[in-house]
């Protein structure tokens, strides 16, 4: 991808988000764009950074660590881990990311908390909810969500910020909005249950359903192919 094409695609993604927010009657800064950069080279991330993008999402730990090392001079870049997290990778994630969107069980949360370096700010965490009840998808159930949230809120090196979901594909705006509405309602219920918690994040919406997610209150939308083009590996989180 050339600089010119990346500039065009990033501008188009920003305008799409702005239009969706306006259509939903929300403030222009009510949602942020998370550029999903998995499988894309560090040089392309650097160009996106030069064009003003600061938040990037990665799915694969070692790939992300290699890019972070190459881009270490970009001191205001914000790294989000958005992929499935294995226990044997938790130490690297705890030490090298500002956000984790895919916490779905207490064991992983506990490892991230215990392994977060003391000199770093608490790790921002979203709990991944299996909002469509798919057997093939990771995520905590809605029934188990309150107890997991309570456990994470008690961990001092984690900051529970909200919820993330990857709904089953749907073809119509109405069908797309339904699972996002359930996730929003789940976050509202957590806010009522834990009024002192900083629960301000709904990580939902990807290239095919951004508008539906924004209508239901998304604050972080994850766009990859719309910004960087097609990938060599199958998409699972943008």
Steps between C-alpha positions, in 0.01 A plus 500: 500500500640838402497809722235657277269199522543472877426870535183457296380190686570645844321821409204299370488298824503816709226656293293184524527506879418871511193445281382208713533707817311790345224268379470357852477848650821450696791737556780493238747373761268239656681210331862439399648310211716200589712404199535122493851448371549125540706342218593846372864616505637751747574740216131524420415566864761774503334663201158480667655660808645775282146558371376552856384153607617413851313186611578164343360152564701179475395134526828309503738556789839432342412689183392795712816494712716509187309803370515675836877464504527643149269791589641573845577859402126576469450571867133601476379191316237300693499122460182295549506121518173377350559131425448182701745497789677183610638469851857454378481836317351703782830630637597659169156654459500633855836669445460636147142612447283783632171319434374142486155445348478122528487413872233234540595308816636574843814291455621720214406818685691383806812427295485840330459671835786311662730549199432870435826681584472716809641806324227502237148640524229239559418299189174607336274198460183421310314179575420304186137386495376216280201714411358268232550178698719340234681183602797593281549845656690600811332710763326493834126441507266779600399296805861470620598856411420671836713263704794533262468878506496498879816289510684726253397815684678365807831463315717808561719475188199484267253775410169356382381736226215314331393224266595360160313267266524349153140414409399237248481648148166654407382646173254773595551807720223386734656157544845656547377738768334234718818346653658843538192612692539199732862592564408861572230386741750270671738792550219716635415224749863484614506877546194477722652215698845660533436877499855592598663311212628678188287303256515724195592268211304295249747339257271391219456556131721389213527568128163345418286630787653825623180701454286256699755497783514879515122518514515283812774695677837368383793704633780304327446364149750254357581549132773307323432413138322832444826677589781263407345280233454125486705265715693183438323326792127467566343792686375432851492838670440796276 
